[in-house]
Every structure is written in C-alpha cells, then in structure tokens.
Amino acid sequence: MSALRVMHLLACPTLTGPGAAALPMILAFRDAGADLRVVIDGHRPDDLAHVLRGHGIFTDESLAMSTVAPPWKTLNDIHKLRQCLKRWKPDAVVTHTSHDHVLAWLGMRGLSRNVPLIRTLHSKRSLQKRTGQRWLWRRTDAVLSHVQGWEDKLRDRFDIPTERFFYTPLPIETGMFSPHGPDLREKLGFPRDVPTLGMVCRIKPGRRLFPLLAAMRSVGRELGVRLVVVGAGESAGEAENLCRHWGLREYVRFMGYLRTPVLAAAYRTMDALLLAAEGNDGSCRVLAEAACCGVSAIGFSGIAAVREQVTSGETGEWFEVPGNTAYSWRKAFEEVLRAFVRRKNWSELGACARAARLSLPDREEIGDRWLEFIQTLQSAGKRCTYSWF
C-alpha cells in the first residue's frame, strides 16, 4: 500500500507560537510513514523552514501564507494552492491556524477528489467566540487536539459533533529530554540545596509573571526560593527591570528563549515547573518535556492540561484558580511558594511524572493513529468541507 499523502498548511515562519506547536505533529506524521508536503509562510522567511528541512521534510515557501501579506498575495495564494492540490493530489489537508484554514477551504472548493480538511487545535484563543469562528470551525471534517477538555467547548460553542474531535497525547521526542545530564545551577550561581522553581512561557501580558515576581518579593526571598524564567517576549525587559528595582536579581534568572539541549538542562535545574496560564498547545508540550526530565508540575485548575496530566500529590500539585485580579494572583502565588518549600519529595513526584509520561504512546504510534483516522474520514464519504453554510 502506498504511503498516505498529507499536506500541512502553516501560516507561520518561526519555531515559536503555532510553529512550535505544529512541529511535533508534523514529525509524528513523518515517523508514521506519511508522504508529507508542508506549505509555510514564504512572506517572512525565518528558521522554521531550516528546522523542517533538517528533519528531512520538504517545505514549500512559494505561497505568501501570511496574515500580514497584502490582499493580492492572499488571493494569489488561493490560486496557487488550488493548482498545487490538483497536481500533488493529497489524501488529506491539515491546517494549523485560522488563516491557512480559510485558504485551504477556498482552495479546495469544487475539487472532485474526496480530500478531508483537518484542523489542529493548538490554542485556547481559537475557542473564543469571534466573528466567523463558528462558520470556520464548521468548515472542517475533523479536529486534532492534545487537550481533551477542549472537546466540550468546541461542541457547545461551535456545534462541532463529537465524532469529528480526535484526541491524542502530544507527540514529543522523549529521547531529547531526560533526567540524566547537566543542569544550569552552577552557571546561574544557585546552590544545590536551594528550592528552585521554573517557569517556561512567552513573557507577555496574561502569563501572570508579574504577580509571581511580586510574590517572590513578599515571601519567596524570605523562603530562599530561586526562580528560573525560560522564554522571551514583549514584557521581558519590563520584568527584568522590575527584578532589579525590587532587589530580586539574586533570586530570579531570565534565560531567554532556549532550545535543546540547553532547554533540557534548564528543566533539570528546576525542582518543579510552575504553570500559571495556558500557552500554545495548552501548555502540553512544556508539561511533557518537563515530565520526561523528571520534573513535576505545579499548576492551577483553570488550565485544562494541568487537570488532565497532573495528579495532585502524585505527579505534582495543582491549586484552585483565585479571583481575576493582580492582588488575588499574588496571594495565590505566595501560597504556592510556601507549599513548594514545605513539600520535600519533589524528586519523587518528578519520577512518577516521568513514568506516567513514558507510559503514553510514542510519536510514531500517535502518527499511526492519525493516519488510521484519516483513512476513516476518507471512507466516510461526504465532506462538510464543500458546504457554504
């Protein structure tokens, strides 16, 4: 039997945001033996194409495939995509953002072949009720997601039938993340015996870093807690300046954006990972990478991935979401810091988190499940893709 041809459309040129969330999915399709063609943002060339080619994956940058491209380029993309679909004849088209979802639907209009249009769900933002969102979600034959709790929101907000939702754990390369290897404590000047908390996220409004820093100022310093922040973003400079102003430079270190193997070393520096808000892919990737490194997580019940992947007292700890004010979050983080210092068995919880993660299907097996699901869609017949309403 010939390999299934799967075309991925991704309106992103970088290995951050949607690109970081899409990459492990693309690699899972590759590991399962799919014949891949990945069309990415060609309007703003960046590092994603280089990374994909390094994995032996063909990338097509002949389309603008960009939210910032002028309208005439977007119209030209529809024509080019249509010609590409006719020429390459994929068995399925997978889209990762609203922009490439719209382009795919318009490009596939009127094609005679039975090609399923599949949308991945990487971000909680895509579940917000905005103009055109319901119409767009209903222009898909299936939704792939790593967060099971998002199924109810898709059904309740956009009337997506349960049978179109397909959940699998996030596929990651577990061999790149391990508890064995160097950490960064010596480089950071952190003594081996001090409790060290980590945060991996984009540094921007809404990620709740600033109330955490306020809690570090009020109780974390007194408790001797150290904090490692991995990530970059528009609020990074402001956060670093605040730490200097508050005298936290000895206690808080900003590492910037990291990739493996340095990222794995950063995880091994942590006694626990703190998740305060959902990022791309629902923060599943950060949780999975940390768990593979033997690091358990502390999170809040409002984060779906925390509820699904962290068993409080066994593979980590989670707390109820406080009120939605900076003061309430600061008080919540103060309690988190106290609980973090009180608990002495974080290494045991981390070992349990690692065992739980490694018991899940590996990347190739997850890719196999997706290909089987695509074959099921093909045999189902009528496509919702071609309906206007």
HELIX and SHEET records of a PDB file:
HELIX    1   1 PRO A   18  ASP A   31  1                                  14    
HELIX    2   2 ASP A   47  GLY A   54  1                                   8    
HELIX    3   3 PRO A   71  TRP A   88  1                                  18    
HELIX    4   4 SER A   98  MET A  108  1                                  11    
HELIX    5   5 LYS A  124  LEU A  127  5                                   4    
HELIX    6   6 GLN A  133  TRP A  137  1                                   5    
HELIX    7   7 TRP A  150  PHE A  158  1                                   9    
HELIX    8   8 THR A  162  ARG A  164  5                                   3    
HELIX    9   9 THR A  174  MET A  176  5                                   3    
HELIX   10  10 ARG A  185  LEU A  188  1                                   4    
HELIX   11  11 LEU A  209  ALA A  215  1                                   7    
HELIX   12  12 MET A  216  GLY A  220  3                                   5    
HELIX   13  13 ARG A  221  LEU A  223  1                                   3    
HELIX   14  14 ALA A  236  TRP A  246  1                                  11    
HELIX   15  15 VAL A  262  THR A  269  1                                   8    
HELIX   16  16 ASN A  280  SER A  283  5                                   4    
HELIX   17  17 CYS A  284  CYS A  292  1                                   9    
HELIX   18  18 ALA A  304  GLN A  309  1                                   6    
HELIX   19  19 ALA A  326  ARG A  342  1                                  17    
HELIX   20  20 TRP A  346  LEU A  358  1                                  13    
HELIX   21  21 ARG A  363  ALA A  380  1                                  18    
HELIX   22  22 CYS A  384  TYR A  386  5                                   3    
SHEET    1   A 7 THR A  59  ASP A  60  0                                        
SHEET    2   A 7 ASP A  35  ILE A  40  1                                        
SHEET    3   A 7 ARG A   5  LEU A  10  1                                        
SHEET    4   A 7 ALA A  92  THR A  95  1                                        
SHEET    5   A 7 LEU A 117  LEU A 121  1                                        
SHEET    6   A 7 ALA A 142  SER A 145  1                                        
SHEET    7   A 7 PHE A 165  TYR A 167  1                                        
SHEET    1   B 6 VAL A 252  GLY A 256  0                                        
SHEET    2   B 6 ARG A 226  VAL A 230  1                                        
SHEET    3   B 6 THR A 196  VAL A 200  1                                        
SHEET    4   B 6 ALA A 272  LEU A 274  1                                        
SHEET    5   B 6 SER A 296  PHE A 300  1                                        
SHEET    6   B 6 GLY A 316  PHE A 319  1                                        
END                                                                             
